[in-house]
Every structure is written in structure tokens, then in C-alpha cells.
């Protein structure tokens, strides 16, 4: 239930199309619905504009399905990450898409697209993470384009996508400073954040920046 749904409900009470008791029944699970094994945050759709995302890993299939159905009943859309094909087959919801590469299930994502998100992945092993980001951005209503295995051609790839009006940031676990990726992105105004930076790799030794 988002802000538009709440407004419609209040207008219905004011016009007499629904009783106060009927409205209270519709709102009784705000902000949370207690499923015993989980408290489903229905109020997040109202606070943030998007429903709670279901993280499937570590949960039983039955729990994921129960949480997903509770969210869908109120928000009419669901996003499940770290999911499996078995969850997808047992979910039984309309407009459900399973993205195998990213292990993501999207149910009734936003059809009206706005803005443009460009996702770049450095190597082949990064593709599943890039795909999860792409599915999430598309589900939320953004136009998405993904470029794989950018490598040393990073600046050329970013510069060639003129449709992207703003860049959020580049996130890395380990950054190899000697490859020049940061220097290529700085002039484009793309912030780069890394947990560790390698300055040199020679003779079997690795040197990190202090």
C-alpha cells in the first residue's frame, strides 16, 4: 500500500463508500504484519515508495513464498533476491519473471521507465552482481543498460554513453591503482570508493596503499 492507495481509502471513507470499520480492517497490518517467523514491513512502501525486498538466502522456500504473498497482497509487486528456480515455480503469481543469472525474481515491476542507469562490470565474474543491480533498477522504474568486461576501456565506455546524465559511483572491493581506472573516471565526475588499493604487483609481491 503506497500513499496513493491511502489517499483513495481516506476519500472512500469521506464519501461514505466504505465504513470506518472497513478502512480500519484494510489498515490493520500497517506498519507490520506478524507471520510468527517474520514481521513483514508493509509500511515501507508508504515511507520509501517501494515495498520491502525479500532476501531469500537462508530462508526456507515456504517462508520466502509466505512473505512474498503477504507483500504482494498489499503492494501488488515483489522483488526477491538470491532466489532459486524452485521458488519461482512455486510462487504462482502473475507477471513473475525469474532472472537466472542474477538469481532474482521480479513480480509486476514498474512499467513506466524514467531516467537512465548505466551499469559497468569489470570482469566476467562480476556479471551476476551487475545483473542483480540491473534487475533491481528496472523493477524500480529506470531504463537500464549493462556493459560487461569493461576493463581498461573504462573511460571510453562511460564517455560513449551520452544518455547517462549523472553517475552515482563506482564501488570496488580491491582497486588496482596502477591500471588507471580512477584517473579515467575523475574527469567524468564519477566518485570511486574502494575497500583496499593496490599500488604495485611485482615479483610475487603485493603493495597496498596506506
C-alpha positions in Angstrom: 0.0 0.0 0.0 1.5 3.3 -1.1 0.5 6.9 -0.5 -1.9 6.9 -3.5 -3.7 3.8 -2.0 -4.0 5.5 1.4 -5.5 8.7 -0.2 -8.1 6.6 -2.1 -9.0 4.8 1.1 -9.5 8.1 3.0 -11.5 9.6 0.2 -13.7 6.5 0.2 -14.3 6.9 3.9 -15.2 10.6 3.5 -17.6 9.8 0.6 -19.3 7.0 2.6 -18.3 4.3 0.1 -16.5 2.4 2.9 -17.1 2.4 6.6 -14.6 3.4 9.3 -14.5 -0.2 10.4 -13.8 -1.3 6.8 -11.0 1.1 6.5 -9.5 0.0 9.8 -9.6 -3.6 8.6 -7.6 -2.6 5.5 -5.0 -0.7 7.6 -4.7 -3.2 10.5 -1.4 -4.7 9.1 0.3 -1.3 8.9 3.1 -0.9 9.7 3.8 -4.7 10.2 2.2 -8.0 9.7 3.3 -10.7 12.1 3.8 -14.1 10.3 5.3 -15.5 13.5 8.6 -16.3 11.7 8.8 -12.8 10.2 7.4 -9.3 10.6 6.5 -8.0 7.1 7.1 -4.3 6.8 4.1 -3.1 4.7 4.7 0.5 5.8 8.0 0.7 3.8 6.0 1.1 0.6 4.4 4.2 2.2 7.7 5.5 3.7 10.1 4.8 0.8 7.9 4.5 -2.2 8.9 0.8 -2.8 7.9 -2.4 -1.0 10.3 -4.4 1.2 12.7 -6.6 -0.8 12.8 -10.3 0.1 16.3 -11.8 0.6 15.7 -15.5 0.0 19.1 -16.9 1.0 19.0 -18.5 4.4 15.2 -18.8 4.4 13.1 -21.8 3.7 11.2 -21.9 0.4 7.9 -21.9 2.4 9.0 -18.8 4.3 10.0 -16.9 1.2 6.7 -17.7 -0.5 4.7 -16.7 2.6 6.5 -13.4 2.9 6.2 -12.7 -0.8 2.5 -13.4 -0.9 1.9 -11.1 2.1 3.8 -8.3 0.4 2.0 -8.9 -2.9 -1.4 -8.8 -1.3 -0.7 -5.2 -0.1 1.7 -3.8 -2.7 0.9 -5.8 -5.8 4.6 -6.2 -6.6 7.5 -8.2 -5.2 11.3 -8.3 -5.7 13.1 -11.4 -4.4 16.9 -11.6 -4.4 19.2 -14.7 -4.1 16.3 -16.8 -5.2 16.0 -20.2 -6.9 14.1 -21.6 -9.8 12.2 -23.8 -7.3 10.9 -20.6 -5.5 9.9 -19.2 -8.9 8.0 -22.4 -9.9 6.1 -22.5 -6.6 5.4 -18.8 -6.3 2.4 -18.8 -8.7 1.9 -15.1 -9.2 1.0 -13.2 -12.4 3.7 -11.2 -14.2 6.5 -13.1 -12.5 9.9 -13.2 -14.1 12.9 -15.3 -13.0 16.3 -13.9 -13.9 18.5 -17.0 -13.5 21.9 -15.2 -13.9 21.2 -12.8 -11.0 19.0 -15.3 -9.1 16.3 -12.6 -8.9 12.6 -12.8 -9.1 10.6 -9.7 -10.1 6.8 -9.6 -9.8 4.9 -6.8 -11.5 7.8 -4.3 -11.7 7.3 -0.7 -12.7 6.3 -0.5 -16.4 6.8 3.3 -16.8 10.5 3.8 -17.2 12.3 7.1 -16.4 15.9 8.2 -16.2 18.8 6.1 -17.5 21.1 3.8 -15.4 24.4 2.6 -16.9 25.9 -0.4 -15.1 29.5 -1.4 -15.9 31.2 -4.6 -14.8 34.9 -5.0 -14.8 35.1 -8.8 -15.3 33.1 -11.8 -16.2 32.8 -13.0 -12.6 31.1 -9.7 -11.8 28.2 -10.3 -14.2 25.8 -11.8 -11.7 26.2 -8.8 -9.4 25.7 -6.4 -12.3 22.6 -8.3 -13.4 21.1 -8.1 -9.9 21.7 -4.3 -10.0 20.1 -4.1 -13.4 17.0 -6.1 -12.5 16.6 -4.0 -9.3 16.9 -0.7 -11.2 14.5 -1.8 -13.9 12.0 -3.1 -11.3 12.0 0.3 -9.6 11.3 2.1 -12.9 14.6 3.0 -14.5 15.9 2.5 -18.1 18.9 0.2 -17.7 21.9 -0.6 -19.9 24.6 -3.1 -18.8 28.1 -3.2 -20.3 30.2 -6.3 -19.4 34.0 -6.7 -19.0 34.9 -3.1 -19.3 38.5 -3.5 -18.2 41.0 -0.9 -19.5 38.4 0.7 -21.8 36.5 2.1 -18.9 36.7 5.8 -19.8 35.8 5.2 -23.5 32.8 3.1 -22.4 31.5 5.7 -19.9 32.1 8.6 -22.3 30.3 6.9 -25.1 27.0 6.7 -23.2 25.8 10.3 -23.5 22.3 9.3 -22.4 23.5 8.9 -18.9 23.1 12.4 -17.4 24.6 11.6 -14.0 26.9 9.0 -12.5 26.4 7.7 -8.9 29.6 6.0 -8.0 32.0 3.2 -8.8 32.3 0.6 -6.0 35.3 -1.8 -5.7 36.4 -4.3 -3.2 40.1 -4.1 -4.3 41.3 -1.4 -6.6 44.5 -1.7 -8.7 45.6 1.9 -8.8 48.3 1.2 -11.5 45.6 0.3 -14.1 44.4 3.9 -14.3 40.7 3.4 -13.8 40.3 6.0 -11.1 42.3 8.6 -13.2 40.0 7.9 -16.1 36.8 8.4 -14.1 37.8 11.5 -12.1 37.4 13.9 -15.1 33.9 12.5 -15.6 32.9 13.3 -12.1 32.4 9.6 -11.0 33.2 9.1 -7.3 35.3 5.9 -6.7 35.2 4.1 -3.4 37.4 1.1 -2.6 38.0 -1.0 0.5 41.6 -1.6 -0.4 44.0 -0.1 -3.0 47.0 -2.0 -4.6 49.8 0.2 -5.8 52.2 -2.4 -7.1 52.2 -6.1 -8.1 55.7 -7.3 -8.9 57.8 -10.4 -8.3 55.0 -12.2 -6.5 54.6 -9.3 -4.0 51.6 -7.0 -3.5 51.9 -3.5 -2.1 48.9 -1.7 -0.7 48.3 2.0 -0.2 48.3 3.1 3.4 
